[in-house]
Amino acid sequence: MSDAMCLGVTERLKPILEDVREMVRNDILPIEEKWHDETANADDRWAHTPWQTETLEALKTKAKEKGLWNFWLTKTGLTASDKGFGLTTVEYAHLAEEMGWSHLAPEVFNCSAPDTGNMEVFEKYGTEEHKERWLKPLLDGKIRSAYLMTEPDVASSDATNLEFSAVKDGDEWVLNGEKYWSSGAGDPRTKVYILMARTEEKGDFERRHKQHSMFVVPADLPGITKVRAMTIFGQDDAPHGHLHMKFENVRVPADALLIGEGRGFEVSQGRLGPGRIHHCMRAIGQAERALDLLCKRAVSREAFGRPLAKLGANYDIIADCRIGIEQARLLCLKAASMMDTGDHRAAAPYISMIKVAAPQVALKCIDEAMQMHGGVGISQDTPLAGMFIQMRTLRYADGPDAVHRMQVARKELKPYTNQSV
C-alpha cells in the first residue's frame, strides 16, 4: 500500500478495506467477462439474465453477511448501528477506490450511483412516507432508482436553464417535458425517480436559483414514455441505460414535492457534492486497474527481442501514470477531508478540482494501457475500452470540466477584485 493510500486508513477501516478488496479481486473481477457476454447475447438486453440475477444476488448476500453494506452512509442521520458504518468521507474514499476497479462492485456493496445520492435525498429531505416506501427498499438493495435532471433542448450545464414544467393543480402537480441522460432508468428494477422541474416562470435573474423544485416520481405512472436509450460511443449500457424520457401530463400528489417549492437547487447541491467525490474516488480505482494491466502487459510481452517495458519511453509512461495517480488520490483525500469538516462551501472548490483531475488522470492511464496492449486494447478482450467510455463520460457527468474550472477560477480570483468575476 502506498503512503498516500495509507492516509486516512484508520484501524477500524483496515479490516473492512481488506474484506472489500478480497471480494472485488476474488469474486467480482473474475465474473466480468461472462457478465458482458450474458448481456450481449440475451434475448432481452434490458433485463438481467437468470445467471446474472442469481450471481448478483449471491454476491450481495455475501456482502451483507460479511457486513459490507451501505458504506456511503457518512453524513446522513442514520447511525452505524442502524445501517452502514458511519465512516468519514476520507475512510469511504479508500473503499470507493477499491470498488472502482469493477463497474459491478458498487452495486454488490449497495454503493451504486445514482442510488446513493437518491438515498441521501430521501434521508435528508423526504417525508416519513417517502422513507418507508422508497428509502427502506433502496437501503436493502431491493429496488433501484434514477435521477432526472438533464434536458435535451437547453444547456443543462447551467441548471437554471431547465424548462421541464411542474404546475400546481389543486392537490396535485402536473409534470410535462423531456429529460435525457437519465442514468438507470432503463433498468426494470428502477421504481422511483428524483426529478428537477421548473415551478416558477423565468423572470428576475436574482431569483434564478429559486425557480425550480425537486419531486419524487414513481416510475410506473401513466404519461411517462421511455423514448430511447442514449448511446455512448455507440454503446447503450444495457440493462442500466441512460434514457431519453418524455412526461405528458403526469400527475403526482402534493407531497411529492421535496422540502418546499423553489428549493430544488438546495436539494441538488446536497446530493451532488458527495456524489461527485464518490465518482472521483472510483476513478482512482479505474486508474489503478489500468496501470496494473499496463504493467502486466509490459513485462509479459516482448518485441524486437526485449520486454515491452524497455522499449521506447515506456519507463517514463509508467512513471508518469504512477505520479498522476498519487497526485489525484491526494487531492481526492483533501476534498473528502474538507467535506468531513462540515463546511461544504469551503470544500466546493476542491470538489471541483478533483472532478476535473480524477477522470483525466484515469483516462491517461487507460489510454496508455490500451496502447501497451496494441489492437487488443480497444477490443472486447480487455476491459479497457469500457473503462475509457466510463471515464470519458465522467468528464460530463455531474458538471462538465469547463463549469468546474470556472468555479475554481472564481474562487482564485476573488481576493484580487472587489467585483463579482
PyMOL commands that set and color helices and strands:
alter all, ss='L'
color gray80, all
select helices_A, chain A and resi 3-6+13-41+50-65+89-99+105-108+115-125+128-139+159-161+205-210+254-256+264-300+308-310+314-340+344-378+384-394+401-416
alter helices_A, ss='H'
color red, helices_A
select strands_A, chain A and resi 144-148+165-169+172-183+190-198+212-218+224-229+242-253+302-303+306-307
alter strands_A, ss='S'
color yellow, strands_A
deselect
rebuild
show_as cartoon
